[in-house]
Amino acid sequence: MEQFQFIIPNGKSKLYDRFAIFLFILNAVVIAAFFTRSIPNDLQLYIGLAALALSVLAILYYFLHLSFLKKSEVFLLSMLMIAFYWTSIGYWWIGLLMVILIMLYSRSQREMLIRINKEQVTYPSFPQKVIQWDQLNNIVLKDGLLTIDMKNNKIIQHLVNDNGSVNEKAFNEFCQAKLKQS
């Protein structure tokens, strides 16, 4: 089966990272404030210290660009430990909120792939959009710009990171043949 894949840049990744850093700073300050106001039991103390340390590590990673760690792993582990801390001290709703934010953050950091095959075009929105060939007017790849023209007058355009791995002529001929069939 002939299939083409195009990686499109995730333009909002930095925004999501900044929001995550804001949450780490906020949680670090609040956890530190909780330590000064109450005496936690041993388990809560260790979980809180781990959450605080991982938050500081995530903040340092963001500002110092540490290369020996993967950003997504540091951020996700930190958020998970923070969620575990809030749950352990009885604030389960904050822990639940952190778990939801973990899922949204991990979803936002995925690789954005447009897949085009003989059955359909798959676009990486949330939720993933499946476009059938009979819904399309045209698909063209020209100079690294992928243009998807739909019959409902919507146009999707993206600069793609294909590094010349896709033959433009072969791709455009494939698309034209599929559009004539439908």
HELIX and SHEET records of a PDB file:
HELIX    1   1 SER A   13  ARG A   37  1                                  25    
HELIX    2   2 ASP A   42  LEU A   64  1                                  23    
HELIX    3   3 LYS A   71  SER A   88  1                                  18    
HELIX    4   4 TRP A   92  SER A  108  1                                  17    
HELIX    5   5 TRP A  133  GLN A  135  5                                   3    
HELIX    6   6 GLU A  168  GLN A  181  1                                  14    
SHEET    1   A 4 GLN A   3  ILE A   7  0                                        
SHEET    2   A 4 LEU A 113  ASN A 117 -1                                        
SHEET    3   A 4 GLN A 120  TYR A 123 -1                                        
SHEET    4   A 4 LYS A 129  GLN A 132 -1                                        
SHEET    1   B 3 LEU A 136  LYS A 142  0                                        
SHEET    2   B 3 LEU A 145  MET A 150 -1                                        
SHEET    3   B 3 ILE A 155  LEU A 159 -1                                        
END                                                                             
